[in-house]
Every structure is written in C-alpha cells, then in structure tokens.
C-alpha cells in the first residue's frame, strides 16, 4: 500500500508560477510511475504529466513548455513546477502513483492523493 500527501497549490495571477509536491509513504520501493492529473469545473480528469522510473516523462500538450515534472526517489516525492500559468490551468490537481505491479485497467496498485486546488486569476 502507498499513501500520498500533496502540498502546494493556491491562488496566483496569470503568468505566475506555483510548485506542487507529493510525498509517498508505505511500499515506496514498488513505485514505478509518479504523476499529476487535474480536473477543472465541467471537465473530466486529465493527465497533466507523468514520470517513470528511469526518468522518462509524458506531458499533456496544453502544458508542454510551461510545466516540469521531477521526482526525488530518495525522498519518495514527485514535484510539478508550473510556470506561465493561465486561467485555464485552474483545477484540482491530484497526485497519482502506480506500482511495478500495475497494468493498464487494473483497479489496484494505483493510488491517488487528496487533491489540491490551483486557481489562476486573469
């Protein structure tokens, strides 16, 4: 089992920056991917960025060039640095972790943080 605690988020003006952190505990040695999803009002939850063991990453097209995902395996923490924020980035951001046992469609071996609100004003 993996537990996730998110921190960061808040209110920022358009063009500003915020950094999110997510610390994992429990069976952290089994973690494969660590990432961020978000859900804006009236929209489905969507992938923002994910980073895998070995350092490969994927980003949503809407955040490429503005957001950077990173992880510190020694601290079992994943970060999301968000620059040049836009009002359309406003959403609840959720940390996500999948273990080495996770396979696509599996309801287990996949964990979520509590969510943190990011609001970007114009």
N, C-alpha and C positions, 0 to 999 in steps of 0.2 A: 504494500500500500504506500501511496505517496500523498503527502499533504502539501498544499500550496498556499502561500500567503503573499498577496500583492501589496505594493505600496506605490505611492506617486499619484499621478492624476491631479486634477484641479481645473481651475479656470485660467485661461490665457487668451490674449488678444491674437488676432490673425497675424501671422508672420513670426510669432514667438515659438518657444521651444518648451518641451516637457520631457522628463525621463521617467520611465516606469521600471519597476523592479519586481521580480517574483522569486521568492526563495522556496526551495523544495526541501522537504524532510521526509524521513521514513526510508523506504527502499530506494534510495537515490542512486545506488550503483547500477540499477537496472534501467535507468533513464536513457532513452535514445534521442527523441526529439523534444525540444522545448520551443514554445511559440506563443504568439498572441493572436487572438481573434477579437472582433468588435461587433457590436450590434447597435445600430443607430435607430432612432424612432421611425417606425413604419417599415423597417428593412429587416432582412434575415441576417443572422450571424454570418460573418465572413472572415476568411483568413486574412490577417494583416501581414504576418511574417513568421517564418519558422526556421530554426537552426538545428542541424543534426550533429550527432557525434561525428567528428572529423571536420566540422566547420562549414559544410555546405549549407546554403541558405536559399529560401524562396521568399519573394515579396509579392504582394498584390500590386498590380500595375498602378493603382492610384497613389501608392506611397513610394514607389521606386524613386531613388534620388533624394528623398526627404527623410525617410526613416532608416534607422540602422539597428539591426538586432545583433546581440552578442551574448555570450554566456561565459561564466566563470565556473568551471567544473569543480574546482576546489571548494567553492562556496555554495555549490548547487543552486546557482542563481542565474536567471536569464534577465536581460535588460532590453528595453526598447527606447532608443533615443529618437525623439520626434522633433524635427526641425521644420521651419517654414510651414507651420500649421495653418490649416484652412478651416473655415466654419464647417465644411462637410466632413471633417475628421471628428466632429462631435459624436460621441458614442460611449457606451460602456465597454471597457476593454477587459478581456478575460485572458488570463494566463492558461496555457494548456501544456500538458506533459504526456508523452506516450513512452511506455517502457519497451524494452527489446522484445517482449512477448506480444506486443500489439500487432495485429494485422488488420487491413482495411475492413471495416464493417464490424469489428469486434466491439462489443459494449463494455468490455473490461479492459484493463491495462491502459486506461486513458483517464486523465484526471484534469479537473478544472479548478481555477481559483475563484474567489468570491466576486470578482469584478470590481473595477474602479472607474469612476466617472471622469471623462475628459470632455471639457466644454471649451470651445473656441469661439470667441465673440468677434463680430465684424466691426 
